[in-house]
């Protein structure tokens, strides 16, 4: 019994260490100007010595690098991880999504449902801003929001629930104030994630103009995936 209890405690500690290390990695990767040991300790609410050990472990894995100044930055190992994340879906979507974004003059994003049941997020795996001069909305790939919010959340939830799908879903101001969203479901089938293509704009999106263009992009994504 004692051995089983110790083994269980060891697994729990290992999971906690891994979770803490992943949180620190995300924190470092998101910091354009790098971070200090003290900033990591404050962020993760841990002692500086533990922050140092986590950072040095990430340095050893080439996921983080330490500059001469003592600040830590994201390193080359993150590039390989990035290429691996939904690589096939991103590759299939890059050309048709960029073409549709240029045609519509708004930012389009390919989002997937991620996370444990009941705690899913809608996460952007590909974001394409229109290649035109002028004002447009954009956001970072990898950013996410709770699945119960926004047009993307509505489309992804409908796919996950397995019921009949609408051609598109629209919302206003749910994820960000004063932002319109229009999402078209992307049904990939098999073990592929639930996905959707969403347009984000400060101006109301006209379904009669947007849906045909976005549906054509979705059809190409499904064919190429």
N, C-alpha and C positions, 0 to 999 in steps of 0.2 A: 504493500500500500504506500509506504513512504517513497519507494522508488518511482511508483507511478505518479505520485503527487509532485515529486521533484521534476520528472520528465514533463508533466503538464505545465509546471511553472516555467521551465526552460523554454518551452514552445511559446508561451505567452510573452515572455521577455523578448524572445527573438522576433515575434511579430511586432511588438511595440518598437523595437529598435529599427526594424525595416520601415515601419510607417513613419517614424520620426526622420529617418534618413531620406525618404522620398519627399517628405514635406520640405526639408532643407534643400534638397536638389531643386525642387520647383521654385523655391524662394530665390536661390542663386541664379537660376536660369532666367528668371523674369527681371533681374536687376541689370540694366544696361551699364551702370557705373560700378558694378561689382558690389561686394558686401564685405564687412569685417567680421571677425569672430564675435565681437560684442553684439553686432546687429543680429547675427544668427542666434546667439544665445537668447537675446531678448525676444526674437520672433518665435522660437521654439520653446521658450520658457524653460531653458536648461542651463546648467552651469557652463561657464566658458570652456572648461577642460573637456566636457563632453562635446560641445560644439566644435572644438578643435579636432577631436578624434573623428567625428563624422565627416568634417570637411576633408581631412587628410585621407580618409578611406575613399571619398569621392575623387580626390586627386589621383590616388593610386589606380582608380578605374578609368581615368582619362575623361571623366564626366565633368570635372571641375579642374580649373588651373589656378595656381597661386602666383600672383604677380610680385615683382620686386617690392612693390609698395606694401605687400602683406594682404592686399584685398584679393578676394576670390571671385572668379568669373566662370561662366559656363565654358566648357571645353569641347574639343572635336568629337568626343564620344557621343555628345548629344545629337550630332548630325546623323549618325547611324541610327539612333533611336527614332529620330524624326522621320527618316526615310522608311522605317519599318511600320510606322503607324498608319494603318489603312492605305498602304502603298498602292494596292490594286485599284481601290475606289478612287483615290486621288488622281491616279494616272488616267483612269477612264473619264473622270469629270473635268480635268483641266481645260481641254480644248472646247468642249461644248458649253461649259459654264462661262468661260471667258468670252466666247462668241455671243452668248445670250446677254451677258452683262454689258458688252459694248453696244448691242442692238437696243437694249432697253434704257441704257444710260443710268443704271443704278447698280449698287453692289449686290452680288448674288453669293450665297454661301451654301455649301453642302454640309448638312448636319446629321449626326447619328445619335441614337439613344445609347447612353452608357450608364453603368452603375448597377448596384444590387436592386432587386425588386423593391419598389416602394421608395427608393432613394435615387431614381434615375435622373440624369441630366441630359439636356440637348447640347451636344458638343460640336463645334465647328471643326471640320477636318480639311476644308478647302474654302478659301475666301477669295473672290475675284472682284476687284473694283473695275469700273469701266475705264478703258484706256482713252479717255477724252479729257480735255481741259475743263475746268469748272469744279464746282463743289459737289462732293459725294460723301456718303457715309462709308466707313470701313472699320474693321475690328480685327483682332488677332486670331489666327488659327490656334485652336486649342482652348479658346475661351468657351464658357458654358453657362447655362442658366437652368433652373429647375424645370423639369419636364412639364409641369402643369401650367407653365407660362408661355405666351407667344404663339404665333402661327406655326412655328416649327414644332413646338410642344404638342399642339393639337394634331398635327399631321402624324407625328411619331407615335403618339398615344393611340391614334386610330389604327395604325399598323400593328402595334403590339397587342391591341385588344382583338384583332382578327375579324372585325366586322366590316361592313361595306364602307368603302372609302369615297370621300368627296373628290372632285377634280382638284379642288384647292381649299385652303383655309386662310382666313384673314383675321388679323387682330390689330388693335391700336393701343399703344402706350403700355403694354403689359410688361415687356422686358425693359425698355427704356422710355422715358417720357417723350411724348410727341412723335414717336416713331411708328410708322405703318409697317406691318409685316404681311407677306403673302407667301404661303408655302404650298408646294406641290409634292405629294408623296412619291418616294422612290422605292418601289417594291423589288428587292433583289432576290428574294427567295432563298431556300436552303438555310444554311447557318449564318448567312450574312446579316449584319445589323440592320435594324429599322433605320431608314434614312429619308431625308427630304431635301428639296432645293427651295431656299427661301430668298425672297427679295426684301431688302430693308431700305426704307426711304422716309424722308421727312414729308414727302408729298403722297397723297392718297394714290394707291396703285389701282389702275383700271384693269380688272380681270379680263375683259375682252381683248386687251392688248397684251397683257403680261402672260396669261395662262398658256396660249398657244406656243409662244416662244419658249417658255420654261418647260412645257411638256415635251417639246421637240428635244431639248437638251437632256431631259430625263430619259427619254427613249434611247438616246445615244449612250448614256451612262449605263443603262441596263444591258444594252447590247454588248458593250465593251467590257463589262465587269465579269 
